[in-house]
Structures are given as C-alpha cells and as structure tokens.
Amino acid sequence: RKEVEQDPGPFNVPEGATVAFNCTYSNSASQSFFWYRQDCRKEPKLLMSVYSSGNEDGRFTAQLNRASQYISLLIRDSKLSDSATYLCVVNYNAGNMLTFGGGTRLMVKP
Amino acid sequence: GAGVSQSPSNKVTEKGKDVELRCDPISGHTALYWYRQSLGQGLEFLIYFQGNSAPDKSGLPSDRFSAERTGGSVSTLTIQRTQQEDSAVYLCASSLAAQGYGYTFGSGTRLTVV
C-alpha cells in the first residue's frame, strides 16, 4: 500500500464548476500536510498547507480528517488556469521529510 | 539566492557516460532533497541532506548514484555509467529544518540518455 494515495484522474470539469480531491495517508503519526500544484513540465509549487481546523485561500479550501486519515482539497468556481496536477503531501518522519502522493490531474474545459 | 537554482536545465548524454547535476538551495535552508520524476510519473525520493547529519540515501536506486553537499550549501548529484532508464527530470528542493515547512523546488534538470 502506498503511503499517500490519490486518484490519478483526470478530472474533467467545466469552467465554474466545483471540484474536490481526496487523499489518504497510511501513517497515523503524520504531522504536517500540504497540497502542491504541478503544471505540465514544471516543478511542483506549494499551493497551501493543511491545518487541522481546515483552511481557505480564496477559491481553495483544504480539510484534514485525522481520524479517517484523509485530506481534501476543494476548488470552487474553477478556472481554465486551475488545470494542473495536484499533489497531496504528508510529513510523517522526524525532521522535515515529505512524502508525495502520485497526484490528481485536473482539466478545466471552457 | 531568491530560489532554488539547478544546472544544467537540460542534459543529453550518451549511455555509459557520467553526469553531474548541480543544486544551489535557498540561502539559510539547511535541508536539501533530490527527487526524480519520469515522464507522467510521480516524484521518486532519492536522497536527503539535513545540516551536518549523515544524509538519508535510502532512495538512491543503485550504486551508480551518489550525491554530496559541500559546506552545507551546494549539492551535486552524480550518476555514473548512465543508462537509458536514468532519463528523467531531476528535481532539487530545499527547506527550513523545522517540521511543518514545505519545500521549494528548483526547476529541475531534464536528463536524456541516448
């Protein structure tokens, strides 16, 4: 079983739609959680951290459910520019080693 | 510097040759990581440096791969006797040491072994 699992997609949605991705992690000792975004042929970039109480950044909302060991990302009012791969990332080691999920591909269509 | 800098951005090499990839992390970041990403695949961890501690080499795929970090800053990833399956984008990232900080990635080196 992978340590961080994501549905690879692709999720094909129309502009303006709301879309949600889930991610599950296997290690209950995990302490830090992030969503990264990776555009085609580019490096991953930090989208947002995920906090226990849930957090929002504009159209993006991240939630953490420690009991069920999953993380979610909700994107409202999708834009064409949101098309990318979204990586779920977990820190469960001592220090700051991050474990990356395989990513979920989102394609927003006109 | 302002970001993580990697060089070269692209490298084409012949099978069997050695290559060196360079990473210059963000100033003040004590942790440095190497990953590789094959076309359409996820990130594969290679090696992790944290301050003066012994590096975590658990992700290196074979003894043809090695890395060093001099003076706690610049890192070099060396691949000896390259094989076609080594073709990938090699990504370097750095972070603050404390837990809970995300990584900042460089733009990567695209290695093609022909």
HADDOCK unambig.tbl for C-alpha pairs under 7 A between the chains (distance, minus, plus):
assign (segid A and resid 32 and name CA) (segid B and resid 100 and name CA) 5.26 0.50 0.50
assign (segid A and resid 42 and name CA) (segid B and resid 107 and name CA) 6.55 0.50 0.50
assign (segid A and resid 43 and name CA) (segid B and resid 105 and name CA) 6.34 0.50 0.50
assign (segid A and resid 43 and name CA) (segid B and resid 106 and name CA) 6.75 0.50 0.50
assign (segid A and resid 43 and name CA) (segid B and resid 107 and name CA) 5.29 0.50 0.50
assign (segid A and resid 43 and name CA) (segid B and resid 108 and name CA) 6.82 0.50 0.50
assign (segid A and resid 44 and name CA) (segid B and resid 105 and name CA) 6.61 0.50 0.50
assign (segid A and resid 45 and name CA) (segid B and resid 104 and name CA) 6.93 0.50 0.50
assign (segid A and resid 46 and name CA) (segid B and resid 102 and name CA) 6.90 0.50 0.50
assign (segid A and resid 95 and name CA) (segid B and resid 97 and name CA) 6.71 0.50 0.50
assign (segid A and resid 95 and name CA) (segid B and resid 98 and name CA) 6.47 0.50 0.50
assign (segid A and resid 95 and name CA) (segid B and resid 99 and name CA) 5.52 0.50 0.50
assign (segid A and resid 96 and name CA) (segid B and resid 97 and name CA) 6.35 0.50 0.50
assign (segid A and resid 96 and name CA) (segid B and resid 98 and name CA) 6.34 0.50 0.50
assign (segid A and resid 96 and name CA) (segid B and resid 99 and name CA) 4.65 0.50 0.50
assign (segid A and resid 96 and name CA) (segid B and resid 100 and name CA) 6.77 0.50 0.50
assign (segid A and resid 100 and name CA) (segid B and resid 43 and name CA) 6.72 0.50 0.50
assign (segid A and resid 102 and name CA) (segid B and resid 42 and name CA) 4.65 0.50 0.50
assign (segid A and resid 103 and name CA) (segid B and resid 42 and name CA) 6.88 0.50 0.50
